[in-house]
Amino acid sequence: MNMNEMKLFIRMPEVVRVTGKSRSTILRAVKAKTFPAPIHIGPQAIAWDSAEVAKWQMDRIAESRKADE
């Protein structure tokens, strides 16, 4: 990745909104390694790489479509 490729970090409220999952469900999935790990952006602040969350969403869609076949 070069310096011109900026990452978009999203905080927990946005992760909850875009996934439709609760905060506790997201944290359990992170612990189980079934959801992208957050990035520490400060002493008490975490965020997610929006591209990693989008990939997780696409993987869920692909799994769902495969199960429907």
CYANA upper distance limits for C-alpha pairs under 8 A (distance plus 0.5 A):
  1 MET  CA      5 GLU  CA      6.91
  7 LYS  CA     49 ASP  CA      7.09
  7 LYS  CA     50 SER  CA      8.01
  7 LYS  CA     51 ALA  CA      8.34
  8 LEU  CA     49 ASP  CA      6.49
  8 LEU  CA     50 SER  CA      6.14
  8 LEU  CA     51 ALA  CA      8.13
  9 PHE  CA     47 ALA  CA      6.16
  9 PHE  CA     48 TRP  CA      5.81
  9 PHE  CA     49 ASP  CA      5.30
  9 PHE  CA     50 SER  CA      6.24
 10 ILE  CA     14 GLU  CA      6.57
 10 ILE  CA     15 VAL  CA      7.16
 10 ILE  CA     47 ALA  CA      5.79
 10 ILE  CA     48 TRP  CA      5.73
 10 ILE  CA     49 ASP  CA      6.97
 10 ILE  CA     50 SER  CA      6.51
 11 ARG  CA     15 VAL  CA      6.84
 11 ARG  CA     46 ILE  CA      7.27
 11 ARG  CA     47 ALA  CA      5.04
 11 ARG  CA     48 TRP  CA      6.89
 12 MET  CA     16 VAL  CA      6.57
 12 MET  CA     23 ARG  CA      7.68
 12 MET  CA     46 ILE  CA      8.36
 12 MET  CA     47 ALA  CA      7.16
 12 MET  CA     48 TRP  CA      8.38
 13 PRO  CA     17 ARG  CA      6.71
 14 GLU  CA     18 VAL  CA      6.59
 15 VAL  CA     19 THR  CA      6.47
 15 VAL  CA     48 TRP  CA      8.25
 15 VAL  CA     53 VAL  CA      8.33
 16 VAL  CA     20 GLY  CA      6.10
 16 VAL  CA     21 LYS  CA      5.87
 16 VAL  CA     22 SER  CA      6.32
 16 VAL  CA     23 ARG  CA      6.74
 16 VAL  CA     26 ILE  CA      8.22
 17 ARG  CA     21 LYS  CA      8.00
 19 THR  CA     57 GLN  CA      8.05
 21 LYS  CA     25 THR  CA      6.68
 21 LYS  CA     26 ILE  CA      6.96
 22 SER  CA     26 ILE  CA      6.75
 23 ARG  CA     27 LEU  CA      6.80
 24 SER  CA     28 ARG  CA      6.64
 25 THR  CA     29 ALA  CA      6.64
 26 ILE  CA     30 VAL  CA      6.71
 26 ILE  CA     35 PHE  CA      7.66
 27 LEU  CA     31 LYS  CA      6.74
 28 ARG  CA     32 ALA  CA      6.65
 29 ALA  CA     33 LYS  CA      6.46
 29 ALA  CA     34 THR  CA      5.56
 29 ALA  CA     35 PHE  CA      5.69
 30 VAL  CA     34 THR  CA      6.48
 30 VAL  CA     35 PHE  CA      5.34
 30 VAL  CA     36 PRO  CA      6.65
 30 VAL  CA     37 ALA  CA      6.09
 30 VAL  CA     38 PRO  CA      8.42
 33 LYS  CA     37 ALA  CA      7.96
 35 PHE  CA     53 VAL  CA      8.37
 35 PHE  CA     56 TRP  CA      7.45
 36 PRO  CA     48 TRP  CA      7.98
 36 PRO  CA     52 GLU  CA      6.86
 36 PRO  CA     53 VAL  CA      7.14
 36 PRO  CA     56 TRP  CA      7.93
 37 ALA  CA     48 TRP  CA      7.65
 38 PRO  CA     46 ILE  CA      6.42
 38 PRO  CA     47 ALA  CA      5.87
 38 PRO  CA     48 TRP  CA      5.28
 38 PRO  CA     49 ASP  CA      8.03
 39 ILE  CA     46 ILE  CA      5.92
 39 ILE  CA     47 ALA  CA      5.81
 39 ILE  CA     48 TRP  CA      6.32
 39 ILE  CA     49 ASP  CA      8.00
 40 HIS  CA     44 GLN  CA      8.25
 40 HIS  CA     45 ALA  CA      6.50
 40 HIS  CA     46 ILE  CA      5.01
 40 HIS  CA     47 ALA  CA      7.10
 41 ILE  CA     45 ALA  CA      6.04
 41 ILE  CA     46 ILE  CA      5.94
 41 ILE  CA     47 ALA  CA      7.21
 42 GLY  CA     46 ILE  CA      7.45
 48 TRP  CA     52 GLU  CA      7.92
 48 TRP  CA     53 VAL  CA      7.63
 49 ASP  CA     53 VAL  CA      7.05
 50 SER  CA     54 ALA  CA      6.58
 51 ALA  CA     55 LYS  CA      6.62
 52 GLU  CA     56 TRP  CA      6.72
 53 VAL  CA     57 GLN  CA      6.77
 54 ALA  CA     58 MET  CA      6.75
 55 LYS  CA     59 ASP  CA      6.60
 56 TRP  CA     60 ARG  CA      6.80
 57 GLN  CA     61 ILE  CA      6.81
 58 MET  CA     62 ALA  CA      6.64
 59 ASP  CA     63 GLU  CA      6.64
 60 ARG  CA     64 SER  CA      6.61
 61 ILE  CA     65 ARG  CA      6.67
 62 ALA  CA     66 LYS  CA      6.61
 63 GLU  CA     67 ALA  CA      6.67
 64 SER  CA     68 ASP  CA      6.85
 65 ARG  CA     69 GLU  CA      7.18
